[in-house]
Amino acid sequence: MAGLREVVQGFADREGVEAVVVVSGDGLPIDQVIREGLDAEAVAALTATVAQGARRLGQTFESARFTTGVLEFESQLVVFSEVGADNLLMLLIAADTNIGPLLYDLRRHGPAIAALL
């Protein structure tokens, strides 16, 4: 089985992916492949904050556990997915990228990624 570094690098090597950050429940970067000019600590903290808001929104709707969120910006997408109890995997992706396969892989491999943490 691949280690966390290989999994992160594997996502980063996919077409259209500009950054990958594994975020702890406390909003700290655990591992990352991130383009120059981006602050991994700031990205991790903001990702954790947005995910917490998404969890609260789901509680308001009496929905089950939060799993994945997608934010769409003019030229980029941010996908963040819960891996394990509190950790997150955040992907920064070019807006014209087909994210279907990435979402599928996050759902399918999420438990294996969580086991690496």
ABEGO torsion letter per residue (X at the ends): XBBAAAAAAAAAABBGBABBBBBBAAGBBABBBBBBGBBAAAAAAAAAAAAAAAAAAAAAAGBBBBABBBBBBAABBBBBBBBEAABBBBBBBBAABBAAAAAAAAAAAAAAAAAAX
